Amino acid sequence: MEKENIAVGLDIGTTKIVAMIGKKNEYGKLEILGVGKSKSLGVARGVVNNITQTIQSIQQAVQEAETNSGYKIKDVVVGIAGQHIRSIQHTDYISRNNPEEVIGEADIQMLIDQVNKLAMLPGEEIIHVLPQEFKIDGQSEIKEPIGMYGGRLESSFHVVVGQASSIRNVGRCIQSSGIELSGLTLEPLASSDAVLSQEEKEAGVALIDIGGGTTDLAIFKDGIIRHTAVIPFGGNVISDDIKEGCSIIEKQAELLKVKFGSAWPGENRDNEIVSIPGLRGREPKEISLKNLSKIIHARVVEIIEQVFNEIKAYGHEDPRKKLIAGIVLTGGGAQLKHIKQLVEYITGMDTRIGYPNEHLAGDSDEEFSSPLYATAVGLVMNSIENKTQSAVRIEELVVPKQRATFHREPVAPVAVEEYEEEEEEVEERTAPKEKKSESTGDKIKRTFFDRYVDKIKDFLDNAE
């Protein structure tokens, strides 16, 4: 029987951490097997600022996903975002030794490897090298060079760059949580896979992912990514403004925003008031919904204007670069009432809310088709594309051998007599399986990895 291709995406956000396990069904749609969600405690504006808290939040989300799905997570594809992300346009070329041979994947890989060696600013690292359009011997606008003849292969690239230390901190949190990192993807790229259609990418579209700590932008034209940017403001800044403006605590500000918030102040009447319980025996506080909307409106306008400046910087006003499909809003911030109308008013561009339900199987839980899960769905799709086998059924795992370092789930107690009687039989049955699935290289890697994780855990314990 063919092994199931189980994919796992981990969205490490500023407000929440989502671990999502999924696989492709027979119709090519994404079937979600389990989701775990936890409050993100050690992340600010997309960047890890407390290793220990982030590890705990990741473990909580992973454990919940494992319990819901009945699968044990081995490795994950992680979304990377944060204010340290920037993108540059770069053009490079290679001269081929034999122009009489057709161009193959090896030539394109050689060109990409050459771009990967670009000198960056101190402390920066290249995350993605995305080829745009190719030129062969001066002939431009070639989208697919494989199979063509030519001596000089040239391409323009969209290069995404991030802070090396921030990327390593994310990797370290994942490895310390007892799982491995199988891939890194820029979060707006993952979201775009989940909510944009190929027609929109061809026509020209700007994806705005409004998260808790950052607002991510990805611009597509002619089916190719043209521009990415991360604006260091998101939904949390709106909640902070409500907290300060209404003199209430953070939890109440968040609830007010979600339940009664609107990005359009004209919507509320002057006499609409919501009462909030006072702290520890104090009088309840009355807050006008019109004032609430004014606070939200001011901050949302600022975020959208910054995003619109990035869209203008890409060259949207040039007729050849026009984004015909307009704007797609996704992320938790896209659920704010009347935000679609406000974006249309400020930018003058057609706008819609992006839901990831197009790629989900018909029987999926309605909750997962929310814009909130767009990045997580995109990461699982990315993991499926990479053909990763990221999780195994819990019943397939060997029960007697318990490795304390990695086991996050509570293990059912086994009677000592029973254990001794069955140990030999179980060992015998499982030994050949283990030999078959694990190579010597894997064993060496695993023992090294065990030592590495132990070192990190010792370090964290001492740091505390």
Residue pairs with C-beta under 8 A, 6 or more apart in sequence:
3 389
4 23
4 389
5 23
5 24
5 384
5 387
5 388
5 389
6 21
6 22
6 23
6 33
6 71
6 389
6 390
6 391
6 392
7 21
7 22
7 23
7 77
7 380
7 381
7 383
7 384
7 388
7 390
8 19
8 20
8 21
8 22
8 65
8 73
8 75
8 76
8 77
8 380
8 383
8 388
8 390
8 391
9 18
9 19
9 20
9 22
9 76
9 77
9 78
9 79
9 190
9 375
9 376
9 377
9 378
9 379
9 380
9 381
9 382
9 383
10 17
10 18
10 19
10 20
10 58
10 61
10 62
10 76
10 77
10 78
10 79
10 174
10 376
10 379
11 17
11 18
11 20
11 78
11 79
11 187
11 190
11 375
11 376
11 379
12 40
12 43
12 48
12 54
12 58
12 78
12 79
12 170
12 173
13 40
13 43
13 46
13 81
13 211
13 212
13 213
13 375
14 40
14 43
14 44
14 45
14 46
14 211
14 212
14 213
14 214
14 234
14 236
15 39
15 40
15 211
15 212
15 213
15 235
15 236
15 332
16 37
16 38
16 39
16 40
16 212
17 37
17 38
17 39
17 40
17 43
17 54
17 57
17 58
17 60
17 61
18 35
18 36
18 37
18 61
18 373
18 375
18 376
19 35
19 36
19 37
19 58
19 61
19 62
19 64
19 65
19 73
19 76
19 376
20 32
20 34
20 35
20 36
20 65
20 373
20 376
20 377
20 379
20 380
21 32
21 33
21 34
21 35
21 65
21 66
21 69
21 71
21 73
21 380
21 390
21 391
22 30
22 31
22 32
22 33
22 377
22 380
22 384
23 30
23 31
23 33
23 384
24 30
24 31
24 384
25 31
25 361
27 361
29 359
29 360
29 361
29 362
30 359
30 360
30 361
30 364
30 377
30 380
30 381
30 384
31 360
31 361
31 364
32 360
32 361
32 364
32 365
32 368
32 380
33 68
33 69
33 70
33 71
34 65
34 66
34 67
34 68
34 69
34 70
34 71
35 64
35 65
35 68
35 368
35 373
35 376
36 60
36 61
36 62
36 63
36 64
36 65
36 66
36 67
36 68
37 61
37 64
38 57
38 58
38 60
38 61
38 64
39 57
40 54
40 57
40 212
41 50
41 53
41 54
41 56
41 57
42 48
42 49
42 50
42 51
42 52
42 53
42 54
42 55
42 56
42 57
42 173
43 49
43 54
43 213
44 213
45 82
45 83
45 213
45 214
45 232
45 234
46 81
46 82
46 83
46 85
46 187
46 211
46 213
46 214
46 230
47 82
47 83
47 84
47 163
47 166
47 169
48 54
48 166
48 169
48 170
48 173
51 169
51 172
51 173
51 176
51 460
52 460
52 463
52 464
54 173
55 173
55 176
55 177
55 460
58 173
58 174
58 177
59 177
59 178
59 408
62 73
62 177
62 179
62 408
63 408
63 409
65 73
66 72
66 73
66 391
66 394
66 408
66 409
67 409
69 391
70 393
70 394
70 395
71 391
71 392
71 393
71 394
72 391
72 392
72 393
72 394
72 397
73 179
73 390
73 391
74 179
74 180
74 389
74 390
74 391
74 392
75 179
75 180
75 181
75 182
75 388
75 390
76 174
76 179
76 180
76 181
76 182
76 383
76 390
77 182
77 183
77 184
77 185
77 379
77 380
77 382
77 383
77 386
77 388
77 390
78 170
78 174
78 181
78 183
78 184
78 185
78 379
79 185
79 186
79 187
79 190
79 375
79 378
79 379
80 127
80 162
80 167
80 170
80 184
80 185
80 186
80 187
81 186
81 187
81 188
81 211
81 214
81 216
81 230
82 162
82 163
82 166
82 213
82 214
82 230
83 214
83 230
83 232
84 162
84 163
84 166
85 127
85 160
85 161
85 162
85 186
85 228
85 230
86 160
86 161
86 162
86 229
86 230
87 158
87 159
87 160
87 161
87 227
87 228
87 229
88 159
88 161
89 156
89 157
89 158
89 159
90 115
90 118
90 156
90 157
90 159
91 154
91 155
91 156
91 157
92 111
92 114
92 115
92 154
92 155
92 157
93 111
93 135
93 152
93 153
93 154
93 155
94 107
94 110
94 111
94 114
94 152
94 153
95 151
95 152
96 103
96 107
96 150
96 151
96 152
96 153
99 137
99 149
99 150
99 151
100 149
101 149
102 146
102 147
102 148
102 149
103 136
103 145
103 146
103 147
103 148
103 149
103 150
103 153
104 146
105 146
107 145
107 153
108 131
108 145
108 146
108 153
108 155
111 131
111 153
111 155
112 129
112 131
112 157
115 126
115 129
115 157
115 159
116 126
116 129
118 126
118 159
120 126
120 161
123 163
123 164
123 165
124 161
124 162
124 163
124 164
125 161
125 162
125 163
125 164
125 167
126 159
126 160
126 161
127 160
127 161
127 162
127 167
127 184
127 186
128 158
128 159
128 160
128 185
128 186
128 189
129 157
129 159
130 157
130 158
130 159
130 160
130 224
130 225
131 155
131 156
131 157
132 155
132 156
132 157
132 158
132 224
132 225
132 226
133 140
133 141
133 142
133 143
133 155
133 156
133 224
134 142
134 143
134 144
134 145
134 153
134 154
134 155
135 142
135 152
135 153
135 154
135 155
136 142
136 145
136 148
136 149
136 150
136 152
136 153
136 154
137 150
137 151
137 152
138 152
139 150
142 148
143 223
143 224
145 153
158 224
158 225
158 226
158 227
158 228
160 186
160 228
167 184
170 184
171 181
172 456
174 180
174 181
175 181
175 449
175 452
175 453
175 456
176 453
176 456
176 457
176 460
177 408
178 405
178 406
178 407
178 408
178 453
180 449
182 383
182 386
182 388
182 390
183 382
183 383
183 386
183 388
185 378
185 379
185 382
186 218
186 228
187 209
187 211
187 216
187 375
188 207
188 209
188 216
188 217
188 218
188 228
188 230
189 218
189 225
189 228
189 378
190 375
190 378
190 379
190 381
190 382
191 207
191 209
191 216
191 218
191 330
191 331
191 354
191 374
191 375
191 378
192 201
192 207
192 218
192 220
192 225
192 378
193 378
193 381
193 382
194 330
194 354
194 356
194 359
194 374
194 375
194 377
194 378
194 381
195 207
195 328
195 330
195 354
195 355
195 356
195 358
195 371
195 374
195 378
196 205
196 207
196 220
196 328
196 354
197 358
198 223
199 325
200 220
200 325
200 328
201 220
201 221
201 223
201 224
202 222
202 223
203 323
203 324
203 325
204 219
204 220
204 221
204 222
204 321
204 322
204 323
204 324
204 325
205 219
205 220
205 323
205 325
205 326
205 327
205 328
206 217
206 218
206 219
206 307
206 311
206 316
206 323
206 326
206 327
206 328
206 349
207 216
207 217
207 218
207 219
207 220
207 327
207 328
207 330
207 354
208 215
208 216
208 217
208 304
208 307
208 327
208 328
208 329
208 330
208 331
208 334
208 343
209 215
209 216
209 217
209 218
209 330
209 331
209 374
209 375
210 234
210 235
210 303
210 329
210 330
210 331
210 332
210 333
210 334
210 336
210 339
211 234
211 235
211 331
211 332
211 333
211 375
212 234
212 235
212 236
212 332
213 232
213 234
213 236
214 230
214 231
214 232
214 233
214 234
215 230
215 231
215 233
215 234
215 303
215 306
215 307
215 331
215 333
216 228
216 229
216 230
216 231
216 331
217 227
217 228
217 229
217 230
217 231
217 307
217 310
217 311
218 225
218 227
218 228
219 225
219 226
219 227
219 228
219 311
219 314
219 323
220 226
221 321
221 323
226 314
226 321
227 310
227 313
227 314
229 307
229 310
231 303
231 306
231 307
231 310
233 299
233 302
233 303
233 306
234 303
234 331
234 333
235 257
235 332
235 333
235 336
237 299
237 303
238 257
238 261
238 295
238 296
238 299
238 300
238 333
238 336
239 250
239 253
239 254
239 257
240 250
240 253
241 295
241 296
241 298
241 299
242 248
242 253
242 256
242 257
242 261
242 292
242 295
242 296
243 249
243 250
243 252
243 253
245 291
245 295
246 253
246 256
246 276
246 285
246 287
246 291
246 292
246 295
247 285
248 256
248 276
248 285
248 287
249 279
252 276
256 274
256 276
256 287
256 292
257 296
257 336
258 335
260 274
260 289
260 292
261 292
261 293
261 296
261 336
261 337
262 268
262 289
262 292
262 293
262 296
262 336
262 337
262 338
263 293
263 296
263 297
263 300
263 336
263 337
263 338
263 339
263 341
263 342
264 293
264 297
264 337
264 338
264 341
264 342
265 290
265 293
265 294
265 297
267 293
267 337
267 338
268 288
268 289
268 290
268 292
268 293
269 290
270 288
270 290
272 288
272 289
272 290
273 286
273 287
273 288
273 289
274 286
274 287
274 289
274 292
275 284
275 285
275 286
275 287
276 284
276 285
276 286
276 287
277 284
278 284
278 285
296 336
297 342
300 336
300 339
300 342
301 342
301 346
304 342
304 343
304 346
304 347
305 346
308 346
308 347
311 323
311 347
314 321
315 321
316 322
316 323
323 349
325 350
326 349
326 350
326 351
326 352
327 343
327 347
327 349
327 350
327 351
327 352
328 351
328 352
328 353
328 354
329 339
329 340
329 343
329 351
329 352
329 353
329 354
329 371
330 353
330 354
330 355
330 356
330 371
330 374
331 371
331 372
331 374
331 375
332 371
332 372
333 339
334 353
334 354
334 371
335 370
335 371
335 372
340 351
340 352
340 353
343 349
343 351
344 350
344 351
353 371
354 371
354 374
355 369
355 370
355 371
355 374
356 368
356 369
356 371
356 373
356 374
356 377
356 378
357 364
357 369
359 377
359 381
360 368
360 369
360 377
367 373
368 377
383 390
398 426
398 430
398 434
399 426
400 419
400 423
400 426
400 427
402 411
403 450
405 450
405 453
405 454
405 457
406 453
438 446
